[in-house]
Amino acid sequence: MLKRYKWTWILLVVIVIGAGYLVYNAMGFGKEKLPVISQVGDFSFENVDGKTVSLDDTKGKVRLFYFFYTSCPDVCPVTTFMLSQTQKQLVKDGTFGKDAEFVSISFDPKVDTREKIKEFGDKFNVDYNGWYFLRGEDQQIRDLAEKSFKIAIMGDNKDNFSHANIIALVDRDNQVRKLYNANNTDEVTAESLAKDVEALAKE
């Protein structure tokens, strides 16, 4: 009897082991977690609707942070478009707004009024229910970028800005877990960002 059903039992064992492996990986077991790079400092900035948004208002969700300015001639629009495609994918997966949010912060507050920032965001079909576009005091923004995200912003507020084009992945506890060079479009894509956001949301 045992010999007769030997291969059936072997097949069942293989199936059970395979299924267990898939569940193990799907739940994130056995995978090396992303390191903690830094802690996001507290902030209180103005949203496009005139409301004050603080760090606590976004806590509890996985976030992608991005520093930009609306008159940027090159990388900011391109990167914001990539984030909009990430938004689209996370909406499809049911993650956006529920487990994940985006935070884009202008570092040109003298030029970037609420109206101008919203006009910029509207071009990319931004869902403002899960994507904050913020402005605030110049020095506060620069301090936050440098101290929390290791992003140096240089410029004279006359459209002459130089900045690292970085997207930051932040966990539910306000810890920076990964920094992406958004200029490296071979590795940093909407798909890879969405995948990392979803993986971190499962931790």
Secondary structure, DSSP 4 states (H G I P E B T S, - for coil): -TTTTHHHHHHHHHHHHHHHHHHHHHTTTTPPPPPP-EEPPP-EEEETTS-EEEHHHHTTSEEEEEEE-TT-SSHHHHHHHHHHHHHHHHHHHT-BTTTEEEEEEES-TTT--HHHHHHHHHTTT--TTTEEEEE--HHHHHHHHHHHH---EEE-SSS-EEE--EEEEE-TTSEEEEEEETT-TTT--HHHHHHHHHHHHT-
